[in-house]
Amino acid sequence: MKYFCPPKAGPGISGYQPTGSFSRFSHPKEFRDGLTELGKAELRHVEILGQLLHAAKIVAEIEGILDGFRVVINNGPDACQSVYHLHLHVLGGRQMKWPPG
């Protein structure tokens, strides 16, 4: 699937990939500032993290799931992180169960 930038997501959001019940998006390398996973976040990454969360809301709007969605960050091997740059998953379009996973 093609990555594209939601028009309202703001600078630094590299792409959004709709994949059925979830979407994934991340910052391009030049904006990551060494942030490969949430566990490595420092105070200097606050703006990047805020932009990613705001972009999650934009993705939910685009997908029509603003009334119910979940934002997921897999951090490290125990969380099944398989892509080692910080990215978010936006899950929605169906009833979410709790506890997850």
N, C-alpha and C positions, 0 to 999 in steps of 0.2 A: 504494500500500500504506500501511496505517496505521502510524504511528510509535507505539511504546509503550516503556515503561521496564521492562527486566527486573527483577523484584522484588528480586533480590540485588545488582544492579549498584551501588547506593549513590547518594548524593545527587549531583545534577549531571549524570547521564547522561540525555540528553533523549529518546533513542529508539533503536530497533533496528529495522531494516527487513530482513526476510528476503527474498532475491531469488534463490532457487534455490541456486546453488553459492557464494554469498557473502552477507554481511550488512554493513550500514553503520550506524554510530551515532556520535553526537557529543554535545558539551556544549551546553546552551542558552546563548543570548547572555549572560545575566546572570552566568554562571560563566566565560566565556571570557577575560576580562581582557585583551583585545586580541590574543589568540592566534588568528590566522586561518590560519596554516600553520606547520608544524614548524620551518621556517627562521627564524621569528620568536620561537621559544621562548627564554625567559630563566629564570634560576634560580627566580623566583617562580612559574613554571608547573609545577614538579616535581609538585605534588600533583595537578593536573589530568591531567598525562600519566600518572601512576601509576594514577589512577582509570580512565582510558581503557584502559590495558593490562589492568587487572583485569577490566574489563567485557568485554574480548575473550575472556577465559577463560570468563566466565559465558555469553556468547553461544555459544561452542564447546560448552559443556555442554548448553545448551538445544537446540542443533542436533544433538547426538549425534556431534560430530566431534572430541572431545577428544583422540583418539589421533593426529590429524593435521590441522593447520590452519595457515594462514599469515595474518599480520597485515600489512596494507599501508597506508602513508600516501603519497599522491601529494602532492608538494611542488613547486609552481610549474608554469609552462607546459611545461617540458621533460619533466615527469613526467605530463603530461596532467591536472593538477589543474583541474577545471571548477567545483567548488563551493568558494568561498573562505571557508570556515571549517574549522578543524581537525576532521577526522573520520577514523575508521579503517574499513577494510574487513577482514572476516574471511572468508577463502576456505577452502573445504573441501568434503568430500563426494565427492571424487574424488582420484585420484593426482596429486600436484603434480610438475611437471617442473622441472629446473634446468639452465641458468639460466632465470629467468622472463623474460617479455616478449620 
